């Protein structure tokens, strides 16, 4: 591993330069002191509690374990089986605090080997080249000698240089086993920091995989359908009769018509802001620094130092200017690709260069934890249900199945892209029809299509040493996906039939949603809240989490459940063949490895979710005591229990959970006891509490829990959920605001689109909780975040009222939108549930107009835009920064500026004792007679307060004329 050590001086440009250096020098680990920022939610960064010490896994190796991140001044993590400790001890610390940090480090890494400890200790000792030894230096030597660590610093080259002052304060210690091969040196690389870059190596070299190994892949951007079909015809594709030959022929045609992607990791991309000009400026800085250091006299050195400072300042300016240009380009990109810009801002770009685990031993350990090994059981007889002839596959069905698969999706182990398969089906449909029909006739799922490529995606914020921090996805061949769709078309007829899935399963079923599942869970709570002193006035909700659910699904349990649902034998045979002898392939530093599967349904397949529902149906139909009920959404289940007392609730709940756990054990599933949550809802005035037994754990009741993304509290006030949802929107808004400047950036319609995407986080299952917006404090929370984005849509001043900015931006107030969502949902429980969306929109518009007419705020805007429907339904016209100022009366007018103490007088400087308001500037002030005359000539009439918006709404031409006039007036003002 190539390791870089540096103090970044808490400087943005230094961190930027370091990032480019790591790309150029192929650095794997960066040991940082005083970083400018430590990205949150990123799995290759870890920092201490204060953000002054950090470790950045910047290359080929991921962070495998985080040992300590909550200390002050140090952070400890494991990368490639080596423990790294990055430190920073500020000069302001007294000796006691410094020694406390060293003691904590010693306690954390005692008996840890191999280890590297490095950082800026601000300590002096003759052992590493200082002129004298101070108390800090003695403390460092004393503590690290107890750990049997070796000082790696070589020579007396200073690591800190500022003007004429130099020192050696950046230190590196390591285990003796690492010392001989570290090649520690002070680099001449330039980063703008007054600390020098330190470089060294550690650990074994990364294994090189032979060229050509790995999963095949082709460059689909070069796909030419005519050339591909010609290659198929040349290979006599029409005579293909088996699944293996089918895949082989298409792969050969891909090789003929498409270039292959190169194997191995993706090349490191340069920093987005890096340019040739910046590279030249860096070279000038290096040259200026070299001349300064070689000066022969103090006078010459001072002159050269000034030149170096100028070169350094110029480099910083160039970096800032380049980043600004890239930012403006991102703003402009919204016009052509709004959702691409949105994903960039929200950190959801595909293909981020995050290191992934490739060590074969470590990967095998992770995979064995994620995929349990079930001992083989004696296969039961295939379904004894009356057999029927397999339903024939039609050409149209295959075509629809292929159309169902989206372009650009990652292929399976064979690497054949969906573009090629769709083209082949279009040209040689009969060959595919024969192969797929044969699978149904023989009850045999082709062995090559049972392979699945394993991809482990890290979950943000999870500890990297825990297997559950990885989300396993199974990428299967596109041929297999088409066959799975054909099987599912026949299977769903029975799973949704009389003997099929329980009505209490809401996951992975057409026409069902998380909202319906939550509504079913909360259905009993109404009766509990309506009870007074007698009856079932208590309702318990228990959420049960299953460990590693989908990967642990029992195959024999699936087959038994299929038979119970009266699935015909031909489908049962094909599904047994589908599950048997499945293998997954995973990429390592030593090449592709293979492992057999004995349980689980593939995550990423078409059939997997339905097969899970089939097996899991048993827990939803489990015999429970009278009263308790289980609601499911895929593997997420909630138990609801009604009772007359806390004691009854506890007894019934404990008994029901015990029965559920017993069923889980029979299915070889395991409940995560510590993740089980227990909530009591009651009409009682005081908060009720209780506890239940789940396995060996005693679970105490809590005040609120999250189920399917909605926070449910014991009073059903949903206050916590409103805060949670609004906070999510606020985070998105902060990111989106970056590309919504006052001048430039996307037009208002694109801004409104992005704002609506952000508000989808708040609208999630609004029908469940929107009724709580009758409370003022809840409305204020929603309106606050809605106003924030609405202001950026039309570039308004922050003093504008919410009611006015909503009208100008043509954005329906968020509370009305949430009420509209509730009224359109059939499960919301309101009296007029089930309204069509168009009817609900009309109702919202009437309410909005009524609120607008009755409001005491935004009266200037109301005078100009009295009719909301006419304004919002226009088909032309974008609102910009200048227009918003006139429409809101919040802008560069003296009346407004004086109100907020930015002008000495509100009066117009050209008119006597007349306030410079929006109306005066736009319609009367003689300073802008020329602009008004131009508008009058082009519009054919004189503008005034009553006809302004009427003219703007007339057509796109008059809109542009008035918009340009407003811009000219404000620029002149």
Secondary structure, DSSP 8 states (H G I E B T S, - for coil): -EEEEEE-TT-HHHHHHHHHHHHHHT-SEEEEES-S---TT-TTEEE-TTSSEEEEE-SS--EEEEEE-SSSSEEEEEETTEEEEEEE--TTS-HHHHHHHHHHHHHHSTT--SEEEEEE-----GGGT-SS--HHHHHHHHHHHHTTEEE---TT--SEEETTEEE--EEEEEEHHHHTT---EE-----S-SB--EEEE-S-------TT-S---B-GGG--HHHHHHHHHHTTGGG--SHHHHHHHHHHHHHHHS-B---SS------TT--HHHHHHHHHHHHHHHHHHT-SSHHHHHHHHHHHHHHHHHHHHHHHHHHHHHHHHHHHHHHH-HHHHHHHHTT--TT--------HHHHHHHHHHHS-------------S---------HHHHHHHHHHS-TT----TT---HHHHHHHHHH-HHHHHHHHHHHHHHT---GGGGEEEEEEEE-TTS-TTSGGGEEEEEEE-HHHHHHHHHHHHHHHHHHTSTTSS-TTB-TT-TT--HHHHHHHHHHHHHHHHH--SSSS-EEEEEEE-BTTTGGG--HHHHHHHHHHTT--HHHHHHHHHHHTT-EEEEEETTEEEEEE--S---TT-SSHHHHHHHHHHHHHT----TT-EEEEETTEEEEEEEESSHHHHHHHHHHHHHHHHHHHHHTT--B-GGG-EEEEEES-SS----EEEETTEEEE-BSEEEETTEEEETT---HHHHHHHHHHHHHHHHHHGGG--SSSSS-HHHHHHHHHHHHHHHHTTHHHHGGGGGSHHHHHHHHHHHHHHHHHHHT--TTS-HHHHHHHHT---HHHHHHHHHHT-TTS--TTTT--HHHHHHHHHHHHHHHHHH-SS-HHHHHH---HHHHHT-SS----HHHHHHHHS-SS-HHHHHHTTSSS-SB-TTSTT-B--HHIIIII-GGGHHHHHHHHHHHTS---TTTHHHHHHH-HHHHHHHHHHHHHHHHH-
